[in-house]
Amino acid sequence: MSTSFPGRIRPTFDLAVGPTPDEAAARLTAALAAAREAYPYQVRGRHLVVTVAPGTRHFWSPWLTLEFQCDGGSCLARGRFSPKPTIWTAFMLSYIALLTSGSFAMMFAASMLLIGEAPAAWILLAIALYGSALGLYLASQAGQRLAVEQMRELRGFVEASLCPIGPDP
């Protein structure tokens, strides 16, 4: 089991959970119901979303999404960590806007070169936009490092609640 979450966007893990996904989901739901104050959650069939208590949450606090399914005879809990969905959406839309704008700036720079004009302003704008996207990525990595203890806490609770056969390699 790897515990080095930082460096990956939306870290994931798989746990072997035993006989059926429905039983595993029910077992985890029962454990979460007993610890509702510490781990607020939402359940939709075999899909669970778990987060940390409101008193310990911060901007970078993780949300753990779990899907229970059978895959080739073994039943798995597939977990994925992410920030609050509104934060994730804002970051992704920002990446798209910055990278698209940077690409347009580079196209304008290429057009300027083709007609014999100096494209310096467009190139500088593209560099600034791509640099902003890189800065946004680095900020997300820093946030992930700030949330790693809460990610370990959530994963530990899930593992203890499910009594897994073991993590998949």
C-alpha positions in Angstrom: 0.0 0.0 0.0 1.5 3.3 -1.1 1.0 6.2 1.3 2.7 8.9 -0.8 -0.4 10.7 -2.1 1.1 14.0 -3.1 2.2 14.4 -6.7 -0.9 12.8 -8.2 -4.0 14.6 -9.2 -6.9 12.9 -7.5 -5.0 10.0 -5.8 -6.8 6.7 -6.0 -6.6 3.3 -4.3 -8.2 -0.1 -4.6 -9.1 -2.4 -1.6 -10.2 -6.0 -1.9 -13.4 -6.1 0.3 -14.7 -9.6 0.4 -17.8 -11.4 -0.8 -20.1 -8.8 -2.4 -20.0 -5.1 -3.1 -23.4 -4.7 -1.4 -22.2 -6.3 1.8 -19.1 -4.2 1.8 -21.0 -1.0 1.2 -23.5 -1.9 4.0 -20.6 -2.6 6.4 -18.9 0.7 5.6 -22.2 2.6 5.8 -22.9 1.1 9.3 -19.4 2.2 10.5 -19.9 5.7 9.0 -23.4 6.0 10.7 -21.7 5.2 14.1 -19.0 7.9 13.4 -21.2 10.4 11.6 -19.9 13.4 13.6 -16.3 12.6 12.6 -17.0 11.5 9.0 -20.0 13.1 7.3 -21.0 11.0 4.3 -23.6 10.5 1.5 -24.7 7.2 0.1 -26.2 6.4 -3.3 -26.3 2.6 -3.6 -22.8 1.3 -4.0 -21.4 4.9 -4.2 -20.3 6.7 -1.1 -18.7 10.1 -0.5 -17.0 10.7 2.8 -15.3 13.8 4.2 -13.9 15.0 7.5 -15.9 16.8 10.2 -16.8 20.4 9.6 -14.7 21.6 12.6 -11.5 20.1 11.1 -12.2 21.1 7.4 -10.1 23.6 5.6 -9.9 24.8 2.0 -7.8 21.8 0.9 -9.7 19.1 3.0 -10.2 15.9 0.9 -13.4 14.3 -0.1 -13.2 10.5 -0.6 -15.4 8.9 -3.2 -15.8 5.2 -3.0 -17.3 2.8 -5.6 -18.0 -0.8 -4.7 -17.9 -3.3 -7.6 -16.9 -6.8 -8.7 -14.1 -7.0 -11.2 -13.2 -10.4 -12.5 -14.4 -12.3 -9.5 -12.8 -10.1 -6.8 -14.9 -7.4 -5.1 -13.2 -4.0 -4.8 -13.7 -0.7 -3.1 -12.2 1.9 -5.5 -11.4 5.1 -3.6 -10.5 8.5 -5.1 -9.5 11.5 -3.2 -10.3 15.0 -4.5 -10.9 18.4 -3.0 -14.5 19.7 -2.5 -16.3 19.4 -5.9 -16.7 23.2 -6.3 -12.9 23.7 -5.8 -12.1 20.9 -8.2 -14.4 22.4 -10.8 -12.9 25.9 -10.3 -9.4 24.5 -10.8 -10.3 22.6 -13.9 -12.1 25.5 -15.5 -9.2 27.7 -14.6 -6.7 25.3 -16.3 -8.9 25.1 -19.4 -9.2 28.9 -19.6 -5.5 29.5 -19.1 -4.3 26.9 -21.5 -6.8 27.8 -24.1 -6.0 31.5 -23.9 -2.2 30.7 -24.0 -2.8 28.6 -27.1 -4.7 31.5 -28.8 -1.9 33.8 -27.8 0.6 31.5 -29.5 -1.5 31.3 -32.6 -1.7 35.1 -32.8 2.1 35.2 -32.3 2.6 32.7 -35.2 0.2 34.8 -37.3 2.2 37.9 -36.5 5.4 36.1 -37.6 3.8 35.0 -40.8 3.0 38.6 -41.8 6.4 39.9 -40.7 5.4 41.6 -37.5 7.0 41.3 -34.1 5.0 38.9 -31.9 6.8 39.7 -28.6 3.6 40.9 -26.8 1.7 37.7 -27.8 4.6 35.5 -26.8 4.9 37.2 -23.4 1.2 36.9 -22.9 1.3 33.1 -23.7 4.2 32.7 -21.3 2.3 34.5 -18.6 -0.8 32.4 -19.2 1.1 29.1 -19.2 3.1 30.2 -16.1 -0.2 30.9 -14.4 -1.4 27.4 -15.2 1.8 26.0 -13.8 1.4 28.1 -10.7 -2.2 26.8 -10.3 -0.9 23.2 -10.6 1.8 23.9 -8.0 -0.8 25.4 -5.6 -2.9 22.2 -6.0 0.1 20.1 -5.2 0.8 22.2 -2.1 -2.8 21.8 -1.1 -2.6 18.1 -1.5 0.4 18.0 0.8 -1.6 20.0 3.4 -4.4 17.4 3.1 -2.3 14.3 3.2 -2.9 13.6 6.9 -6.7 13.9 6.5 -6.4 11.6 3.4 -4.5 9.0 5.5 -7.1 9.4 8.3 -10.0 8.8 5.9 -8.3 5.8 4.2 -7.4 4.3 7.6 -11.0 4.5 8.7 -12.3 2.9 5.5 -9.7 0.1 5.8 -10.5 -0.5 9.4 -14.2 -0.5 8.7 -14.1 -2.9 5.8 -11.5 -5.3 7.3 -10.1 -5.7 3.8 -8.5 -8.9 2.5 -5.6 -6.5 1.5 -4.8 -3.7 -0.9 -4.4 -4.5 -4.6 -0.8 -4.2 -5.8 
